[in-house]
Every structure is written in C-alpha cells, then in structure tokens.
Amino acid sequence: MRGRFVTFEGIDGAGKSTHLDWFVGTLRRRGLDVVQTREPGGSPLAESLRELLLHREMPIDTELLLMFAARRDHLDRLIRPTLADGRWVVCDRFTDSTYAYQGAGRGASSERIEWLEAWIHGDLQPDRTYLFDLDPALAARRRSSARAPDRFEAEELAFFERVRAGYRLRAQADPERFVVLDGERPIPEIRVILEQDIATIWNT
Ligand code: TMP
C-alpha cells in the first residue's frame, strides 16, 4: 500500500506539537510504519539551514529561498524515499507554513511561492493537513512559559494575526485536504476527531 503524507500546521503555540506526538503513537499502535519529521529540518543539511532560519536575521527573499532549499533536501533524502517504501510520513509543518509565514506574515508574493512549490514538489502534496487554529493572543500566552523565543516566535501579535488568516485561506481553498481543529477545544476532544479521521485517510 502507498504510504500517506500527513502534515500538521498552525501558528506557534496553537498546540500542534502535543497532538503530533500522540497522533504518531496512535498510528504506530495500529501497526503502521511511520516516520515523524519536521520543517524546516528533517535531514542533516536541512537541520543546519533551520538553525540559520530560526536565529539569523536575513531579507525575506533569502528566508523564502532557504525554506525551499531545506525542503528540497528533506524531500529528496527522507520524504520521497519513505513514501516510496510504503511507509507513512507525518511532518510538523510543510509548504502551507511558507504561504502563511513568508506569504501572509511577511508579504512575499504568493505567485513566487507557487512557482517555487511547483518546481520543488509540484507532483507531491500532503494527503491530509491538520490545521490547529487559535487566537494569536492565546497562543502567545501559551508560548510565554516555554523556552526563549526564536526569530518567528518573537514576532508581534499582528504578524500572527496575518499568519492565522493566511492559514485559514489555505484551508478554505482546499477543504478536501485540510481538517481545521479549534485549538481551544480540550485535548481529548481533539484526539477523538483525529482518531476518527485516520480511517478517512486510510481509505483515500
Ligand atoms: P517550529 O517551531 O514549529 O518547529 O517551526 C519553526 C518556525 O519556522 C515556525 O515559527 C514557523 C517557521 N516556518 C516558516 O516561517 N516557514 C516555513 O515554511 C516553515 C516550514 C516554518
């Protein structure tokens, strides 16, 4: 059976990481061979690029190109070979993050992002994307207790409002792929939705 490609998205602090670990555990308990990975990162070279992206100041075009450079390496070295082996890939963020953060957040043109996307993975899209949607003010409060903020987490509230709006537009444009989850719902409720949805991905 063909492997499935599942991505988790949302603004920083929306709760996706908590659910991602549980989701991968659930798939494994069902006997699936799953690789859990993340972007930017997921391969040694892409992890090095992640360090630059999260901690070095740079112009937006450089940031956009580095995101796709990291993605190219990650796809070639991990995502594509894993899917070709019939295994599942569950990825913490993918190209929807680029549309939301570099596009809606920083103002990079969506035509440019579309062009890069078509070049780097025009043939491959996630089978399912879970979008954790949360009020940016609430997300900021959740983040404040965590470790020191990186270059993105340190952005102002208005930035995250734009990112959130960008994500919602992406989800509206592709309702077949996206499942939007209300980040304010209690953890067990979200787990029930995720659990039920696994069957849907399985059968697609
Ligand atoms: P993380 O903290 O969820 O691992 O993500 C690292 C940061 O990278 C997060 O703040 C969002 C940002 N990011 C982008 O701006 N564009 C992208 O394409 C990706 C994958 C992540």
Boltz pocket constraint, residues with backbone or C-beta under 6 A from the ligand:
constraints:
  - pocket:
      binder: B
      contacts: [[A, 12], [A, 38], [A, 39], [A, 40], [A, 67], [A, 92], [A, 93], [A, 94], [A, 95], [A, 96], [A, 97], [A, 98], [A, 99], [A, 101], [A, 102], [A, 152], [A, 153]]
      max_distance: 6.0
